[in-house]
Amino acid sequence: MMQQREVTDSHNTTWTCVQAYAGVETAATAEAVERSATNQGGVTVVCTPRGGAQTVRLELASDWQQNLSDEELQQAIAAAR
């Protein structure tokens, strides 16, 4: 199951964030996930605003789902825009 999180920023925009390649189990995907992991053991997360404006790509710790607060996620999105 693909994990995703929704967060609303200071401009009242709701963003849906999902780890890139999450939930697709193939050999090619496993390789892509390996390549998408950063040197610090992070992962690529894609956040899409409601309404479909420009998406942002974030490099976050692999435990972002559990350990990144909504405020930290909002800050990462703002910094990437």
All heavy atoms as a GROMACS GRO file, in nm:
protein
  607
    1MET      N    1   0.085  -0.120   0.000
    1MET     CA    2   0.000   0.000   0.000
    1MET      C    3   0.089   0.124   0.000
    1MET      O    4   0.180   0.136   0.081
    1MET     CB    5  -0.089  -0.004   0.126
    1MET     CG    6  -0.167   0.123   0.152
    1MET     SD    7  -0.319   0.118   0.058
    1MET     CE    8  -0.389   0.275   0.106
    2MET      N    9   0.062   0.216  -0.091
    2MET     CA   10   0.140   0.337  -0.101
    2MET      C   11   0.103   0.430   0.014
    2MET      O   12  -0.013   0.465   0.030
    2MET     CB   13   0.114   0.405  -0.236
    2MET     CG   14   0.212   0.516  -0.264
    2MET     SD   15   0.195   0.597  -0.427
    2MET     CE   16   0.097   0.485  -0.523
    3GLN      N   17   0.202   0.467   0.093
    3GLN     CA   18   0.177   0.560   0.202
    3GLN      C   19   0.184   0.702   0.149
    3GLN      O   20   0.273   0.735   0.071
    3GLN     CB   21   0.281   0.543   0.312
    3GLN     CG   22   0.268   0.415   0.389
    3GLN     CD   23   0.367   0.412   0.504
    3GLN    OE1   24   0.486   0.425   0.484
    3GLN    NE2   25   0.315   0.398   0.624
    4GLN      N   26   0.090   0.784   0.193
    4GLN     CA   27   0.095   0.925   0.156
    4GLN      C   28   0.053   1.008   0.275
    4GLN      O   29  -0.009   0.958   0.368
    4GLN     CB   30   0.009   0.954   0.034
    4GLN     CG   31  -0.140   0.929   0.054
    4GLN     CD   32  -0.219   0.960  -0.072
    4GLN    OE1   33  -0.175   0.931  -0.182
    4GLN    NE2   34  -0.336   1.017  -0.056
    5ARG      N   35   0.092   1.133   0.271
    5ARG     CA   36   0.054   1.226   0.376
    5ARG      C   37   0.001   1.352   0.311
    5ARG      O   38   0.048   1.392   0.205
    5ARG     CB   39   0.175   1.263   0.462
    5ARG     CG   40   0.207   1.161   0.568
    5ARG     CD   41   0.328   1.198   0.648
    5ARG     NE   42   0.313   1.322   0.724
    5ARG     CZ   43   0.410   1.373   0.800
    5ARG    NH1   44   0.526   1.312   0.809
    5ARG    NH2   45   0.390   1.485   0.866
    6GLU      N   46  -0.096   1.414   0.378
    6GLU     CA   47  -0.145   1.544   0.334
    6GLU      C   48  -0.106   1.646   0.438
    6GLU      O   49  -0.110   1.620   0.559
    6GLU     CB   50  -0.297   1.542   0.318
    6GLU     CG   51  -0.343   1.474   0.192
    6GLU     CD   52  -0.487   1.505   0.157
    6GLU    OE1   53  -0.558   1.569   0.238
    6GLU    OE2   54  -0.529   1.466   0.047
    7VAL      N   55  -0.066   1.763   0.390
    7VAL     CA   56  -0.029   1.872   0.480
    7VAL      C   57  -0.077   2.002   0.414
    7VAL      O   58  -0.076   2.014   0.291
    7VAL     CB   59   0.123   1.872   0.507
    7VAL    CG1   60   0.202   1.901   0.381
    7VAL    CG2   61   0.158   1.969   0.618
    8THR      N   62  -0.123   2.096   0.495
    8THR     CA   63  -0.171   2.225   0.443
    8THR      C   64  -0.072   2.333   0.483
    8THR      O   65  -0.037   2.346   0.601
    8THR     CB   66  -0.311   2.257   0.497
    8THR    OG1   67  -0.399   2.151   0.459
    8THR    CG2   68  -0.364   2.387   0.440
    9ASP      N   69  -0.027   2.410   0.384
    9ASP     CA   70   0.076   2.512   0.411
    9ASP      C   71   0.014   2.644   0.454
    9ASP      O   72  -0.108   2.657   0.468
    9ASP     CB   73   0.169   2.528   0.290
    9ASP     CG   74   0.101   2.591   0.169
    9ASP    OD1   75  -0.007   2.651   0.183
    9ASP    OD2   76   0.158   2.581   0.059
   10SER      N   77   0.101   2.743   0.476
   10SER     CA   78   0.057   2.873   0.528
   10SER      C   79  -0.029   2.949   0.428
   10SER      O   80  -0.098   3.044   0.464
   10SER     CB   81   0.178   2.958   0.568
   10SER     OG   82   0.263   2.975   0.456
   11HIS      N   83  -0.027   2.909   0.300
   11HIS     CA   84  -0.110   2.971   0.197
   11HIS      C   85  -0.242   2.896   0.181
   11HIS      O   86  -0.315   2.918   0.085
   11HIS     CB   87  -0.037   2.975   0.063
   11HIS     CG   88   0.095   3.044   0.070
   11HIS    ND1   89   0.109   3.179   0.091
   11HIS    CD2   90   0.221   2.994   0.062
   11HIS    CE1   91   0.237   3.210   0.094
   11HIS    NE2   92   0.308   3.099   0.076
   12ASN      N   93  -0.269   2.802   0.274
   12ASN     CA   94  -0.391   2.723   0.274
   12ASN      C   95  -0.399   2.630   0.152
   12ASN      O   96  -0.507   2.596   0.106
   12ASN     CB   97  -0.516   2.812   0.284
   12ASN     CG   98  -0.624   2.745   0.367
   12ASN    OD1   99  -0.594   2.667   0.457
   12ASN    ND2  100  -0.748   2.774   0.337
   13THR      N  101  -0.283   2.589   0.101
   13THR     CA  102  -0.276   2.492  -0.006
   13THR      C  103  -0.255   2.354   0.055
   13THR      O  104  -0.167   2.338   0.140
   13THR     CB  105  -0.160   2.524  -0.103
   13THR    OG1  106  -0.181   2.653  -0.158
   13THR    CG2  107  -0.152   2.421  -0.216
   14THR      N  108  -0.336   2.257   0.015
   14THR     CA  109  -0.320   2.121   0.065
   14THR      C  110  -0.231   2.043  -0.031
   14THR      O  111  -0.257   2.038  -0.152
   14THR     CB  112  -0.456   2.051   0.079
   14THR    OG1  113  -0.535   2.125   0.173
   14THR    CG2  114  -0.440   1.907   0.129
   15TRP      N  115  -0.125   1.984   0.022
   15TRP     CA  116  -0.028   1.907  -0.056
   15TRP      C  117  -0.041   1.759  -0.020
   15TRP      O  118  -0.054   1.724   0.097
   15TRP     CB  119   0.114   1.951  -0.022
   15TRP     CG  120   0.145   2.093  -0.061
   15TRP    CD1  121   0.107   2.206   0.006
   15TRP    CD2  122   0.218   2.136  -0.175
   15TRP    NE1  123   0.153   2.316  -0.061
   15TRP    CE2  124   0.222   2.278  -0.172
   15TRP    CE3  125   0.283   2.068  -0.279
   15TRP    CZ2  126   0.286   2.352  -0.269
   15TRP    CZ3  127   0.348   2.144  -0.377
   15TRP    CH2  128   0.349   2.283  -0.371
   16THR      N  129  -0.036   1.673  -0.122
   16THR     CA  130  -0.031   1.529  -0.100
   16THR      C  131   0.110   1.483  -0.132
   16THR      O  132   0.159   1.504  -0.244
   16THR     CB  133  -0.132   1.457  -0.190
   16THR    OG1  134  -0.262   1.506  -0.159
   16THR    CG2  135  -0.129   1.307  -0.168
   17CYS      N  136   0.176   1.422  -0.033
   17CYS     CA  137   0.316   1.381  -0.050
   17CYS      C  138   0.324   1.229  -0.048
   17CYS      O  139   0.263   1.163   0.037
   17CYS     CB  140   0.401   1.437   0.063
   17CYS     SG  141   0.404   1.619   0.065
   18VAL      N  142   0.399   1.176  -0.142
   18VAL     CA  143   0.414   1.030  -0.153
   18VAL      C  144   0.558   1.000  -0.192
   18VAL      O  145   0.619   1.073  -0.271
   18VAL     CB  146   0.312   0.972  -0.254
   18VAL    CG1  147   0.336   1.024  -0.394
   18VAL    CG2  148   0.316   0.820  -0.252
   19GLN      N  149   0.613   0.893  -0.135
   19GLN     CA  150   0.749   0.855  -0.169
   19GLN      C  151   0.754   0.806  -0.312
   19GLN      O  152   0.670   0.727  -0.355
   19GLN     CB  153   0.796   0.745  -0.073
   19GLN     CG  154   0.942   0.711  -0.089
   19GLN     CD  155   0.990   0.619   0.022
   19GLN    OE1  156   0.948   0.634   0.136
   19GLN    NE2  157   1.077   0.527  -0.012
   20ALA      N  158   0.849   0.856  -0.389
   20ALA     CA  159   0.864   0.816  -0.528
   20ALA      C  160   0.885   0.666  -0.536
   20ALA      O  161   0.960   0.609  -0.457
   20ALA     CB  162   0.982   0.890  -0.591
   21TYR      N  163   0.818   0.602  -0.630
   21TYR     CA  164   0.826   0.458  -0.657
   21TYR      C  165   0.760   0.373  -0.551
   21TYR      O  166   0.761   0.251  -0.561
   21TYR     CB  167   0.972   0.411  -0.673
   21TYR     CG  168   1.053   0.491  -0.768
   21TYR    CD1  169   1.159   0.570  -0.722
   21TYR    CD2  170   1.026   0.491  -0.904
   21TYR    CE1  171   1.236   0.645  -0.809
   21TYR    CE2  172   1.102   0.567  -0.991
   21TYR     CZ  173   1.207   0.644  -0.944
   21TYR     OH  174   1.281   0.718  -1.030
   22ALA      N  175   0.703   0.431  -0.447
   22ALA     CA  176   0.646   0.351  -0.339
   22ALA      C  177   0.530   0.267  -0.390
   22ALA      O  178   0.450   0.313  -0.472
   22ALA     CB  179   0.599   0.441  -0.225
   23GLY      N  180   0.519   0.146  -0.340
   23GLY     CA  181   0.404   0.062  -0.367
   23GLY      C  182   0.408  -0.017  -0.496
   23GLY      O  183   0.316  -0.090  -0.526
   24VAL      N  184   0.515  -0.004  -0.573
   24VAL     CA  185   0.526  -0.080  -0.697
   24VAL      C  186   0.643  -0.177  -0.680
   24VAL      O  187   0.757  -0.136  -0.667
   24VAL     CB  188   0.551   0.012  -0.818
   24VAL    CG1  189   0.549  -0.067  -0.948
   24VAL    CG2  190   0.450   0.124  -0.822
   25GLU      N  191   0.613  -0.305  -0.676
   25GLU     CA  192   0.716  -0.405  -0.644
   25GLU      C  193   0.760  -0.480  -0.769
   25GLU      O  194   0.700  -0.579  -0.808
   25GLU     CB  195   0.662  -0.504  -0.539
   25GLU     CG  196   0.621  -0.439  -0.409
   25GLU     CD  197   0.737  -0.371  -0.337
   25GLU    OE1  198   0.853  -0.417  -0.351
   25GLU    OE2  199   0.713  -0.271  -0.269
   26THR      N  200   0.864  -0.431  -0.832
   26THR     CA  201   0.925  -0.504  -0.943
   26THR      C  202   1.076  -0.492  -0.926
   26THR      O  203   1.124  -0.408  -0.851
   26THR     CB  204   0.887  -0.445  -1.080
   26THR    OG1  205   0.943  -0.313  -1.090
   26THR    CG2  206   0.736  -0.437  -1.100
   27ALA      N  207   1.151  -0.574  -0.997
   27ALA     CA  208   1.297  -0.567  -0.989
   27ALA      C  209   1.346  -0.429  -1.033
   27ALA      O  210   1.433  -0.370  -0.971
   27ALA     CB  211   1.359  -0.677  -1.074
   28ALA      N  212   1.286  -0.377  -1.142
   28ALA     CA  213   1.328  -0.245  -1.191
   28ALA      C  214   1.296  -0.138  -1.088
   28ALA      O  215   1.374  -0.044  -1.069
   28ALA     CB  216   1.257  -0.214  -1.323
   29THR      N  217   1.183  -0.150  -1.021
   29THR     CA  218   1.146  -0.052  -0.920
   29THR      C  219   1.241  -0.059  -0.802
   29THR      O  220   1.284   0.044  -0.750
   29THR     CB  221   1.001  -0.074  -0.872
   29THR    OG1  222   0.916  -0.060  -0.984
   29THR    CG2  223   0.962   0.028  -0.768
   30ALA      N  224   1.276  -0.180  -0.759
   30ALA     CA  225   1.369  -0.195  -0.648
   30ALA      C  226   1.500  -0.126  -0.680
   30ALA      O  227   1.559  -0.057  -0.596
   30ALA     CB  228   1.392  -0.343  -0.616
   31GLU      N  229   1.545  -0.141  -0.804
   31GLU     CA  230   1.668  -0.076  -0.848
   31GLU      C  231   1.651   0.076  -0.849
   31GLU      O  232   1.738   0.150  -0.805
   31GLU     CB  233   1.705  -0.126  -0.987
   31GLU     CG  234   1.844  -0.089  -1.032
   31GLU     CD  235   1.878  -0.149  -1.168
   31GLU    OE1  236   1.846  -0.268  -1.191
   31GLU    OE2  237   1.934  -0.075  -1.250
   32ALA      N  238   1.536   0.123  -0.896
   32ALA     CA  239   1.509   0.267  -0.900
   32ALA      C  240   1.504   0.324  -0.758
   32ALA      O  241   1.553   0.434  -0.733
   32ALA     CB  242   1.378   0.295  -0.974
   33VAL      N  243   1.443   0.250  -0.667
   33VAL     CA  244   1.435   0.296  -0.528
   33VAL      C  245   1.576   0.303  -0.470
   33VAL      O  246   1.610   0.399  -0.401
   33VAL     CB  247   1.345   0.203  -0.444
   33VAL    CG1  248   1.358   0.234  -0.295
   33VAL    CG2  249   1.199   0.218  -0.488
   34GLU      N  250   1.659   0.205  -0.500
   34GLU     CA  251   1.799   0.209  -0.455
   34GLU      C  252   1.866   0.335  -0.507
   34GLU      O  253   1.934   0.405  -0.433
   34GLU     CB  254   1.876   0.086  -0.506
   34GLU     CG  255   1.846  -0.042  -0.432
   34GLU     CD  256   1.899  -0.039  -0.288
   34GLU    OE1  257   2.014   0.004  -0.268
   34GLU    OE2  258   1.824  -0.078  -0.198
   35ARG      N  259   1.845   0.365  -0.634
   35ARG     CA  260   1.910   0.482  -0.694
   35ARG      C  261   1.851   0.612  -0.640
   35ARG      O  262   1.919   0.713  -0.636
   35ARG     CB  263   1.896   0.477  -0.846
   35ARG     CG  264   1.992   0.380  -0.912
   35ARG     CD  265   2.013   0.416  -1.057
   35ARG     NE  266   1.887   0.426  -1.129
   35ARG     CZ  267   1.830   0.327  -1.198
   35ARG    NH1  268   1.888   0.210  -1.205
   35ARG    NH2  269   1.717   0.346  -1.260
   36SER      N  270   1.721   0.611  -0.601
   36SER     CA  271   1.659   0.734  -0.556
   36SER      C  272   1.694   0.765  -0.411
   36SER      O  273   1.671   0.875  -0.364
   36SER     CB  274   1.506   0.729  -0.574
   36SER     OG  275   1.448   0.647  -0.475
   37ALA      N  276   1.750   0.667  -0.340
   37ALA     CA  277   1.793   0.692  -0.202
   37ALA      C  278   1.917   0.780  -0.206
   37ALA      O  279   2.008   0.757  -0.284
   37ALA     CB  280   1.821   0.560  -0.131
   38THR      N  281   1.919   0.882  -0.124
   38THR     CA  282   2.034   0.973  -0.122
   38THR      C  283   2.148   0.912  -0.043
   38THR      O  284   2.132   0.809   0.023
   38THR     CB  285   1.994   1.108  -0.058
   38THR    OG1  286   1.963   1.084   0.080
   38THR    CG2  287   1.876   1.171  -0.129
   39ASN      N  288   2.261   0.975  -0.046
   39ASN     CA  289   2.379   0.926   0.026
   39ASN      C  290   2.355   0.916   0.175
   39ASN      O  291   2.417   0.837   0.244
   39ASN     CB  292   2.500   1.016  -0.001
   39ASN     CG  293   2.546   1.009  -0.145
   39ASN    OD1  294   2.517   0.912  -0.215
   39ASN    ND2  295   2.618   1.109  -0.189
   40GLN      N  296   2.266   0.998   0.229
   40GLN     CA  297   2.237   0.997   0.372
   40GLN      C  298   2.129   0.895   0.407
   40GLN      O  299   2.079   0.895   0.518
   40GLN     CB  300   2.191   1.137   0.418
   40GLN     CG  301   2.297   1.245   0.407
   40GLN     CD  302   2.311   1.301   0.268
   40GLN    OE1  303   2.215   1.307   0.193
   40GLN    NE2  304   2.432   1.340   0.231
   41GLY      N  305   2.095   0.809   0.314
   41GLY     CA  306   1.991   0.711   0.342
   41GLY      C  307   1.852   0.770   0.329
   41GLY      O  308   1.757   0.718   0.383
   42GLY      N  309   1.842   0.881   0.257
   42GLY     CA  310   1.714   0.946   0.239
   42GLY      C  311   1.639   0.890   0.120
   42GLY      O  312   1.686   0.799   0.052
   43VAL      N  313   1.521   0.943   0.097
   43VAL     CA  314   1.436   0.900  -0.014
   43VAL      C  315   1.382   1.023  -0.085
   43VAL      O  316   1.378   1.133  -0.030
   43VAL     CB  317   1.318   0.813   0.036
   43VAL    CG1  318   1.369   0.682   0.092
   43VAL    CG2  319   1.235   0.888   0.138
   44THR      N  320   1.340   1.003  -0.209
   44THR     CA  321   1.276   1.109  -0.286
   44THR      C  322   1.126   1.105  -0.259
   44THR      O  323   1.063   1.000  -0.270
   44THR     CB  324   1.303   1.091  -0.436
   44THR    OG1  325   1.443   1.093  -0.457
   44THR    CG2  326   1.236   1.202  -0.518
   45VAL      N  327   1.070   1.220  -0.221
   45VAL     CA  328   0.927   1.233  -0.194
   45VAL      C  329   0.873   1.340  -0.288
   45VAL      O  330   0.932   1.446  -0.303
   45VAL     CB  331   0.902   1.271  -0.047
   45VAL    CG1  332   0.754   1.295  -0.021
   45VAL    CG2  333   0.957   1.164   0.047
   46VAL      N  334   0.762   1.307  -0.356
   46VAL     CA  335   0.698   1.400  -0.449
   46VAL      C  336   0.571   1.454  -0.384
   46VAL      O  337   0.487   1.376  -0.339
   46VAL     CB  338   0.666   1.332  -0.583
   46VAL    CG1  339   0.597   1.429  -0.678
   46VAL    CG2  340   0.793   1.276  -0.646
   47CYS      N  341   0.560   1.586  -0.378
   47CYS     CA  342   0.443   1.651  -0.318
   47CYS      C  343   0.367   1.727  -0.426
   47CYS      O  344   0.428   1.805  -0.500
   47CYS     CB  345   0.484   1.746  -0.206
   47CYS     SG  346   0.563   1.661  -0.067
   48THR      N  347   0.236   1.703  -0.435
   48THR     CA  348   0.152   1.764  -0.537
   48THR      C  349   0.044   1.847  -0.469
   48THR      O  350  -0.027   1.796  -0.382
   48THR     CB  351   0.085   1.656  -0.624
   48THR    OG1  352   0.185   1.569  -0.675
   48THR    CG2  353   0.006   1.719  -0.738
   49PRO      N  354   0.032   1.975  -0.507
   49PRO     CA  355  -0.073   2.057  -0.445
   49PRO      C  356  -0.210   2.024  -0.503
   49PRO      O  357  -0.220   1.986  -0.620
   49PRO     CB  358  -0.031   2.199  -0.482
   49PRO     CG  359   0.043   2.183  -0.611
   49PRO     CD  360   0.112   2.049  -0.604
   50ARG      N  361  -0.312   2.036  -0.422
   50ARG     CA  362  -0.449   2.017  -0.471
   50ARG      C  363  -0.473   2.121  -0.580
   50ARG      O  364  -0.436   2.236  -0.566
   50ARG     CB  365  -0.549   2.036  -0.356
   50ARG     CG  366  -0.690   2.000  -0.399
   50ARG     CD  367  -0.779   1.974  -0.281
   50ARG     NE  368  -0.745   1.845  -0.219
   50ARG     CZ  369  -0.753   1.819  -0.088
   50ARG    NH1  370  -0.793   1.912  -0.006
   50ARG    NH2  371  -0.721   1.701  -0.041
   51GLY      N  372  -0.531   2.077  -0.690
   51GLY     CA  373  -0.549   2.168  -0.803
   51GLY      C  374  -0.444   2.146  -0.910
   51GLY      O  375  -0.454   2.199  -1.019
   52GLY      N  376  -0.342   2.068  -0.877
   52GLY     CA  377  -0.248   2.023  -0.979
   52GLY      C  378  -0.144   2.125  -1.024
   52GLY      O  379  -0.088   2.110  -1.131
   53ALA      N  380  -0.116   2.228  -0.944
   53ALA     CA  381  -0.009   2.320  -0.980
   53ALA      C  382   0.125   2.247  -0.974
   53ALA      O  383   0.128   2.126  -0.962
   53ALA     CB  384  -0.010   2.441  -0.887
   54GLN      N  385   0.235   2.320  -0.978
   54GLN     CA  386   0.368   2.261  -0.984
   54GLN      C  387   0.396   2.168  -0.866
   54GLN      O  388   0.381   2.206  -0.751
   54GLN     CB  389   0.472   2.374  -0.984
   54GLN     CG  390   0.614   2.328  -1.006
   54GLN     CD  391   0.637   2.274  -1.146
   54GLN    OE1  392   0.588   2.331  -1.243
   54GLN    NE2  393   0.710   2.165  -1.156
   55THR      N  394   0.437   2.045  -0.897
   55THR     CA  395   0.478   1.953  -0.791
   55THR      C  396   0.618   1.989  -0.745
   55THR      O  397   0.693   2.057  -0.816
   55THR     CB  398   0.479   1.807  -0.840
   55THR    OG1  399   0.574   1.795  -0.945
   55THR    CG2  400   0.342   1.764  -0.889
   56VAL      N  401   0.654   1.943  -0.625
   56VAL     CA  402   0.790   1.961  -0.575
   56VAL      C  403   0.846   1.825  -0.538
   56VAL      O  404   0.773   1.736  -0.495
   56VAL     CB  405   0.796   2.058  -0.454
   56VAL    CG1  406   0.752   2.198  -0.494
   56VAL    CG2  407   0.714   2.009  -0.337
   57ARG      N  408   0.977   1.810  -0.558
   57ARG     CA  409   1.048   1.688  -0.520
   57ARG      C  410   1.134   1.721  -0.400
   57ARG      O  411   1.211   1.816  -0.402
   57ARG     CB  412   1.135   1.637  -0.635
   57ARG     CG  413   1.055   1.589  -0.754
   57ARG     CD  414   1.146   1.546  -0.867
   57ARG     NE  415   1.214   1.421  -0.840
   57ARG     CZ  416   1.161   1.301  -0.864
   57ARG    NH1  417   1.039   1.292  -0.913
   57ARG    NH2  418   1.228   1.192  -0.838
   58LEU      N  419   1.122   1.640  -0.297
   58LEU     CA  420   1.197   1.661  -0.175
   58LEU      C  421   1.289   1.542  -0.150
   58LEU      O  422   1.256   1.429  -0.186
   58LEU     CB  423   1.101   1.673  -0.055
   58LEU     CG  424   0.986   1.773  -0.066
   58LEU    CD1  425   0.897   1.763   0.056
   58LEU    CD2  426   1.039   1.914  -0.084
   59GLU      N  427   1.403   1.566  -0.089
   59GLU     CA  428   1.490   1.460  -0.042
   59GLU      C  429   1.474   1.457   0.110
   59GLU      O  430   1.513   1.551   0.178
   59GLU     CB  431   1.636   1.487  -0.080
   59GLU     CG  432   1.661   1.490  -0.230
   59GLU     CD  433   1.634   1.356  -0.298
   59GLU    OE1  434   1.654   1.251  -0.234
   59GLU    OE2  435   1.592   1.358  -0.415
   60LEU      N  436   1.410   1.353   0.160
   60LEU     CA  437   1.380   1.343   0.302
   60LEU      C  438   1.440   1.217   0.362
   60LEU      O  439   1.474   1.124   0.289
   60LEU     CB  440   1.228   1.342   0.324
   60LEU     CG  441   1.149   1.462   0.271
   60LEU    CD1  442   1.000   1.440   0.290
   60LEU    CD2  443   1.194   1.590   0.340
   61ALA      N  444   1.450   1.213   0.493
   61ALA     CA  445   1.496   1.092   0.561
   61ALA      C  446   1.400   0.978   0.531
   61ALA      O  447   1.280   1.000   0.513
   61ALA     CB  448   1.505   1.117   0.712
   62SER      N  449   1.452   0.856   0.527
   62SER     CA  450   1.367   0.742   0.491
   62SER      C  451   1.254   0.719   0.591
   62SER      O  452   1.156   0.654   0.559
   62SER     CB  453   1.452   0.616   0.475
   62SER     OG  454   1.523   0.590   0.595
   63ASP      N  455   1.266   0.774   0.711
   63ASP     CA  456   1.161   0.760   0.813
   63ASP      C  457   1.067   0.881   0.817
   63ASP      O  458   1.002   0.907   0.918
   63ASP     CB  459   1.222   0.734   0.951
   63ASP     CG  460   1.310   0.851   0.997
   63ASP    OD1  461   1.330   0.948   0.920
   63ASP    OD2  462   1.359   0.844   1.111
   64TRP      N  463   1.058   0.954   0.704
   64TRP     CA  464   0.978   1.078   0.701
   64TRP      C  465   0.832   1.054   0.738
   64TRP      O  466   0.770   1.140   0.797
   64TRP     CB  467   0.989   1.145   0.564
   64TRP     CG  468   0.919   1.071   0.454
   64TRP    CD1  469   0.964   0.961   0.387
   64TRP    CD2  470   0.791   1.100   0.396
   64TRP    NE1  471   0.873   0.920   0.293
   64TRP    CE2  472   0.766   1.004   0.296
   64TRP    CE3  473   0.696   1.200   0.420
   64TRP    CZ2  474   0.650   1.003   0.220
   64TRP    CZ3  475   0.580   1.198   0.343
   64TRP    CH2  476   0.558   1.102   0.244
   65GLN      N  477   0.778   0.938   0.704
   65GLN     CA  478   0.637   0.910   0.734
   65GLN      C  479   0.612   0.912   0.884
   65GLN      O  480   0.510   0.960   0.930
   65GLN     CB  481   0.596   0.773   0.677
   65GLN     CG  482   0.565   0.774   0.530
   65GLN     CD  483   0.428   0.833   0.500
   65GLN    OE1  484   0.355   0.879   0.585
   65GLN    NE2  485   0.393   0.830   0.373
   66GLN      N  486   0.706   0.856   0.960
   66GLN     CA  487   0.687   0.841   1.104
   66GLN      C  488   0.742   0.960   1.183
   66GLN      O  489   0.684   0.999   1.284
   66GLN     CB  490   0.758   0.714   1.154
   66GLN     CG  491   0.698   0.584   1.103
   66GLN     CD  492   0.735   0.551   0.959
   66GLN    OE1  493   0.842   0.589   0.912
   66GLN    NE2  494   0.647   0.483   0.888
   67ASN      N  495   0.856   1.016   1.139
   67ASN     CA  496   0.930   1.106   1.227
   67ASN      C  497   0.939   1.251   1.182
   67ASN      O  498   0.995   1.333   1.254
   67ASN     CB  499   1.072   1.051   1.249
   67ASN     CG  500   1.068   0.921   1.328
   67ASN    OD1  501   0.984   0.903   1.415
   67ASN    ND2  502   1.158   0.830   1.297
   68LEU      N  503   0.885   1.284   1.066
   68LEU     CA  504   0.887   1.423   1.021
   68LEU      C  505   0.753   1.487   1.060
   68LEU      O  506   0.647   1.435   1.025
   68LEU     CB  507   0.906   1.428   0.869
   68LEU     CG  508   0.947   1.562   0.810
   68LEU    CD1  509   1.090   1.597   0.850
   68LEU    CD2  510   0.936   1.560   0.659
   69SER      N  511   0.760   1.597   1.134
   69SER     CA  512   0.636   1.664   1.176
   69SER      C  513   0.571   1.733   1.056
   69SER      O  514   0.637   1.760   0.955
   69SER     CB  515   0.665   1.766   1.285
   69SER     OG  516   0.734   1.878   1.231
   70ASP      N  517   0.442   1.764   1.069
   70ASP     CA  518   0.373   1.838   0.962
   70ASP      C  519   0.444   1.970   0.936
   70ASP      O  520   0.459   2.012   0.822
   70ASP     CB  521   0.227   1.863   1.000
   70ASP     CG  522   0.139   1.739   0.981
   70ASP    OD1  523   0.189   1.636   0.930
   70ASP    OD2  524   0.021   1.746   1.018
   71GLU      N  525   0.487   2.036   1.045
   71GLU     CA  526   0.555   2.166   1.029
   71GLU      C  527   0.685   2.151   0.950
   71GLU      O  528   0.714   2.232   0.862
   71GLU     CB  529   0.582   2.226   1.168
   71GLU     CG  530   0.638   2.366   1.161
   71GLU     CD  531   0.652   2.426   1.300
   71GLU    OE1  532   0.732   2.373   1.381
   71GLU    OE2  533   0.584   2.526   1.328
   72GLU      N  534   0.762   2.045   0.980
   72GLU     CA  535   0.886   2.022   0.907
   72GLU      C  536   0.858   1.990   0.760
   72GLU      O  537   0.932   2.034   0.672
   72GLU     CB  538   0.965   1.907   0.971
   72GLU     CG  539   1.024   1.943   1.106
   72GLU     CD  540   1.079   1.823   1.181
   72GLU    OE1  541   1.012   1.717   1.181
   72GLU    OE2  542   1.187   1.834   1.239
   73LEU      N  543   0.750   1.916   0.735
   73LEU     CA  544   0.712   1.884   0.598
   73LEU      C  545   0.670   2.011   0.523
   73LEU      O  546   0.710   2.034   0.409
   73LEU     CB  547   0.601   1.779   0.596
   73LEU     CG  548   0.560   1.722   0.461
   73LEU    CD1  549   0.679   1.668   0.383
   73LEU    CD2  550   0.455   1.614   0.479
   74GLN      N  551   0.594   2.097   0.589
   74GLN     CA  552   0.554   2.225   0.529
   74GLN      C  553   0.676   2.309   0.496
   74GLN      O  554   0.685   2.371   0.389
   74GLN     CB  555   0.464   2.304   0.626
   74GLN     CG  556   0.328   2.245   0.648
   74GLN     CD  557   0.257   2.303   0.770
   74GLN    OE1  558   0.310   2.390   0.838
   74GLN    NE2  559   0.139   2.253   0.799
   75GLN      N  560   0.774   2.312   0.586
   75GLN     CA  561   0.896   2.391   0.564
   75GLN      C  562   0.976   2.336   0.446
   75GLN      O  563   1.030   2.413   0.366
   75GLN     CB  564   0.982   2.393   0.690
   75GLN     CG  565   0.920   2.476   0.802
   75GLN     CD  566   0.992   2.457   0.935
   75GLN    OE1  567   1.080   2.373   0.950
   75GLN    NE2  568   0.955   2.538   1.033
   76ALA      N  569   0.982   2.204   0.434
   76ALA     CA  570   1.055   2.142   0.323
   76ALA      C  571   0.989   2.177   0.190
   76ALA      O  572   1.057   2.207   0.093
   76ALA     CB  573   1.062   1.991   0.343
   77ILE      N  574   0.856   2.176   0.187
   77ILE     CA  575   0.783   2.210   0.064
   77ILE      C  576   0.809   2.357   0.030
   77ILE      O  577   0.840   2.390  -0.085
   77ILE     CB  578   0.632   2.184   0.080
   77ILE    CG1  579   0.606   2.033   0.088
   77ILE    CG2  580   0.553   2.247  -0.035
   77ILE    CD1  581   0.465   1.996   0.131
   78ALA      N  582   0.799   2.445   0.128
   78ALA     CA  583   0.820   2.588   0.104
   78ALA      C  584   0.961   2.615   0.052
   78ALA      O  585   0.980   2.695  -0.040
   78ALA     CB  586   0.794   2.667   0.233
   79ALA      N  587   1.059   2.544   0.107
   79ALA     CA  588   1.197   2.564   0.065
   79ALA      C  589   1.221   2.515  -0.076
   79ALA      O  590   1.309   2.568  -0.148
   79ALA     CB  591   1.291   2.493   0.163
   80ALA      N  592   1.144   2.415  -0.119
   80ALA     CA  593   1.165   2.355  -0.251
   80ALA      C  594   1.092   2.428  -0.362
   80ALA      O  595   1.119   2.405  -0.480
   80ALA     CB  596   1.119   2.208  -0.249
   81ARG      N  597   1.000   2.518  -0.327
   81ARG     CA  598   0.919   2.585  -0.429
   81ARG      C  599   0.995   2.693  -0.500
   81ARG      O  600   1.082   2.755  -0.448
   81ARG     CB  601   0.793   2.645  -0.366
   81ARG     CG  602   0.699   2.538  -0.321
   81ARG     CD  603   0.571   2.594  -0.267
   81ARG     NE  604   0.488   2.641  -0.377
   81ARG     CZ  605   0.372   2.706  -0.359
   81ARG    NH1  606   0.332   2.732  -0.239
   81ARG    NH2  607   0.302   2.742  -0.461
   0.00000   0.00000   0.00000
